[in-house]
């Protein structure tokens, strides 16, 4: 165990030396979480691969991420919106049988600038804790891989607690096929959330700790006289799908281009009343999202790997809804930091081998 701690610590020190880029976490988690940008590459190339069962029953994965938003580079002082976030995550894993991995995931992040990630300057934040179970489906073809995975999200982040998330359940599947140095990957995901309330809620923990909020006495937004439901609906369930094309010019080196689309549905809204806008609609709200990026990954050895690239996380259409965005870089609203540059360093140590 001591050797594992030393190896993990050395990886973190090395990562700090070369830290410049962008962590894929733009916020905490929340029930409307997008799939991690370089997901397909992470799934297929992760050092927590299913072949580790042949060498050790346990492993621990440490990852250091950094995120730099495009708004940092704007020349106009009034438009410039610096965005720099670093994060560290730990993933312990257990391999009970060949092809099966049981994992836990915890993550701590901090925004070093005054952007949209935190509500207080340089606040340390915890993402939702995850419990994962993954199975590598045996296939007769040697160059094809198929993974199915289930995840449980526990509301340890402040965002999920504000949304009153009780638990989130995720079902995922990914497939990849290699044509020599070229690989093609497909991914799909479905998530169902379970909340205490349909809307985010400000709760008074005593001593007037919540911000000021207006509520009608006895109104729908007045919860037990001590909590206030904030405008907007929580996400009830969501789907996501993506595709990736990769090229491996050298052993351990992979260059990938990926694009994904997601849609989330909120809980049912209340019916129309006499105060409703004539343009208002009833039913579930819908939220569309897209993820596009270029990733370059290099695995130095079984313990140490690097990943860098650029990713854009935004709505498929522009803010005026008149045209589609360029999926791999935001040219319309650069101060919003929808495009991020990132550098990640991953260290893995086998245990019990």
Secondary structure as GFF3:
##gff-version 3
##sequence-region A 1 353
A	DSSP	alpha_helix	2	17	.	.	.	ID=ss1
A	DSSP	alpha_helix	39	45	.	.	.	ID=ss2
A	DSSP	three_ten_helix	50	54	.	.	.	ID=ss3
A	DSSP	beta_strand	58	69	.	.	.	ID=ss4
A	DSSP	three_ten_helix	70	73	.	.	.	ID=ss5
A	DSSP	beta_strand	84	94	.	.	.	ID=ss6
A	DSSP	beta_strand	100	111	.	.	.	ID=ss7
A	DSSP	beta_strand	124	126	.	.	.	ID=ss8
A	DSSP	beta_strand	129	136	.	.	.	ID=ss9
A	DSSP	beta_strand	144	154	.	.	.	ID=ss10
A	DSSP	alpha_helix	158	162	.	.	.	ID=ss11
A	DSSP	beta_strand	165	179	.	.	.	ID=ss12
A	DSSP	beta_strand	182	195	.	.	.	ID=ss13
A	DSSP	beta_strand	201	203	.	.	.	ID=ss14
A	DSSP	beta_strand	222	223	.	.	.	ID=ss15
A	DSSP	beta_strand	227	229	.	.	.	ID=ss16
A	DSSP	beta_strand	235	247	.	.	.	ID=ss17
A	DSSP	beta_strand	253	268	.	.	.	ID=ss18
A	DSSP	beta_strand	284	299	.	.	.	ID=ss19
A	DSSP	beta_strand	304	314	.	.	.	ID=ss20
A	DSSP	three_ten_helix	334	336	.	.	.	ID=ss21
A	DSSP	beta_strand	339	351	.	.	.	ID=ss22
###
